[in-house]
């Protein structure tokens, strides 16, 4: 399957990179982003291995999956033989609010 990052997910990665560069330096940023990018790439061959985000299940929304990379959550959707990554965020964020806002922004 192809893996496509939405514009919002690309912004998430850029913000994570900038924050880690500022807080921990280039080596740490490279290590974390490298792990996230490897996990994103692995979705091409194993897209269904994720689980439904509990925040969305609580609202009856079952069409999204997530996988974790350390403290980060990658929220994605399988549609038409494509993996659409919607969110890349630290697990400490208010995910229910973030997910609802993000998914409403991206709704057709």
N, C-alpha and C positions, 0 to 999 in steps of 0.2 A: 504494500500500500504506500501511497505517497503521504508525506507528513507536511502539513501546511500550518505555519504560525500566523495567526491573525495579527493585524497591526498592533493591537493591544498587547498581545503576548510578546511581540518584538520589543515594544516599549518596556514591558516588565523586565526582560533580559537586560536591556540597556540600563535601567535603573538599578538592578541588582549589581551589575558590573560596576557602575559608578560608585555605589555605596561601598562595595567591598574594596575597591581601589582606595577610596578615602579612608575607610576604617582599618583595613588589614593589609593593604599593599597589593602590588601586582601579582605576586606568586599565589596568594590566597584567592584572589579574584579569578585567576586563570584556572586554578584547581576546581573551584566550585562551578564556574561556567563550563569547564570541560566535562565535568560529571553530568551536569544538566543536559548539555548538548549530546553526550553519548546516550543518555536515557531517552531523549527525544528521538534520536536516530533509531534506537531499538524498537520504537513503536511501529516502524515500517514492517517489521517481521513478526511482531507479537502485539498487535494493537488491542486485543481483547483481554489482556492480562490484568488490567486495572480493575478498580472497584468503584462503585458509585459513591460520590461525596455525600457524607451523612447530612450535611446542611441542605442539599438538594433533595435527598430522599425524604427528609422531614416535610418538604413542601410537595411531595408527590412527583417530583421531576426525576426521571430515571434514564434519560438519554445521554448523560455525561458520565465519564469515567475519570479516575485520577490514579496517578502513580506518585510515589514520593522519591525524592533525592535528598537524603539528609533531612534538613529542616524545611525543604521546599516542596510544594505541592504543584503538580502539573495537571491541569484540568483540561480534558479533551473530549471530543465527540467523534464518533465514527459515522460517516455519511458518504454514500456513493463511492465506496472503495477509497476514501480519503480520510486521513486522521486530521482533524482540525483542532489545533491547540489554542485554547481561549485564554488561559490564565497560567502564569508561572509566578507563584507568590510564596512568601515565607509563611509557614504554618501558624505563626502567632497573629497573623492579621485576622480581622473580623471577616471570615470567609463567606458567611451567609450574605452579608451586605455587599461585599465585593463581587461575589458571583451573580447576585441578582442584578446589580448595576451593570456589570460587564455584559451579561447575557441580554439584558434589555437594550443596551447600546448596539449590539451586534445583530439583533433580530431583524429579519428582512422586512 
